[in-house]
Amino acid sequence: MDTLAIGLDASADALAYAARRAVRRPLPNLVLLREPLESIPLESFADEVTIHFPWGSLLRGALAEDDRVFDAICRLPRRGGALTLLVSLTARDGRAPLADIDISRMLCAYRSRGHALVERRAIRPADVDAAHSSWGKRLDVGGTRLGLLVRFVRGSAPA
């Protein structure tokens, strides 16, 4: 198999859970890292990058609110590579749900880093199933809880 899957999480518990699941459903060439994304020197590395229901600094980076993490996210896909974000925020998370102005600002930030928007829509339950996100399922994203799926393709570096 020519696929390398890298799972990153700040939580040792989350990585332990992922490792247990990987034993039950083996995935060849899987690496699990407990490191902040911004400390990993990967550039133009991935054909596909997916961020599922981030929180903390990864959420701020995915929303282009934390420049160091945002830069690291933007660097990961190779030219032509996909970057998919699945995000769900409610007041219960200590943040207001994403307003249109927040989404517009985020989309402009990705565009300025050479990422072209190819899809933007509400998350559906099938998206959560396809992501194999137990957290997304527990939150009932796409059901009782709204979420946003945004997909970009990395083009050439911006001028």
N, C-alpha and C positions, 0 to 999 in steps of 0.2 A: 504494500500500500504506500502511496506517495503523499499521504496527507499527514501533516503534523498539527495536532490540536494542542493549544496552550490555554490552560485555565488559570486565570489570575483572580485572587481574592485577598483582601486584607484580613479576613477572618480565618483563623486556623480551624475553627469548628466547621465552617462551610467547606473548606478544602478536605477535611476528614470525611465529611458527608459525601463529597464528590468522589473521593477515593474509594469509599465503600460501594458506591453505585458503579464505579468503573470495574470493580471486581465482579459484580453481578452481570454487567453488560460491558464486556471488554472492548476497549477502543484502542487499537494499535497506535503507537506513536503519540501517546498522551503525556503531556508534561503539566503538572500542577505547581504553581509558584505562589508563595506568600510574599509578595513584594508590591510596593506601590508602582503603579503603571509608569509613572513619570521617572522612575529610577532604572527602568529597563531600556537599554539602548537599541531598540529595534526600529529600523527605518525601512519603508517600502518592503515590508516583510511578508504581508499576508494577502492572499487572494480574497479572503472574507474575514471581516471583523464584526462580531455581534456583541452588543452590550445589552444585557437583560436586566431591566428594573434596577438600575443603579441607585445607590444612596451615598451620603457623605461626600467625600472629595471626588469620587468617580461621577456622581450625579452632577456636581458643580462643573466638572470638566466636560461632561457630555453636553451640558447645556451652555457651554462656552462661557462660564462664569469664573473658572479657575484656569488662568492661562497656561500654567505648567502642565496640568493634566490634559487640557484641551490640545495643546501642542503634541503631547505624546499620543493621544488618540488619533489626531490627524496624520501623524507620521506613519502609523502602522500599515495601512493598505498600500499595496504597490499601485502603480499607474494602471488604471482599469479595474482595480480591486473594489469590492463593495464594503461599505460600512453601514451597518443597520443598528438603529437604536430603538429599544422598546422602553418607553418611559410612562410612568403613571404616578401622578402626584395629587394628593387631596389635602385639605386643611388638616386632616387628622395626622398627616406626616410632618406637621409643623411648617408647611409651606402652602402657599396658595396654589391651586391648580394652574397649569400653564395657560396664560391668556394668549390671544392672537399676537399681541405685541412681543411677548416673550419668544414665541415660536418664530416670528419674523426676524427678530434679532439673532436668534440661534442659527437660522438658515443663512442669513447674511454672513455670519462668522465662518460657517463651513465653506460657503462659496468663496470667501476671501482667501481660504487656504487651499483652493483648487478642487473642492468636492462639489460635484453637480448633483442636485436633488433629482432623484428618479421616482420616488414614491413618498407620499405623505398621506396618512389616513388613520382612522381610529383602529385600535387593536381589536381584533375579533378573537373569540375563544380558540379558534383553530390556530391562530398565531402563537398563543400561549402553549398549546399542545405541541406545535412544531418546534418551539424553542426548548421543550422539555424542562420548563421552568416550574419547579414545585412551588417556589415563592410566588410566581405569577398566578398559579392555580389557587394557592391559599388566599391571595388577595382578591380572587375572582375578577382579574383584569379582563376586560372584554365582556364581562357579564354585568354585575352590579357596579363595578368600578371602571371608570373610563381610563383609557390609555392611548398613547400616541405611538405609532410606528413611523419611523422616518428612515429612508434608505438613500444613500449617496453612492456615487461612483467617483473615485479619485481620477482626476484628469492630470494634466500637466501642472507643474508648480505655478502659482499665480505670479503675475508680473509685478 
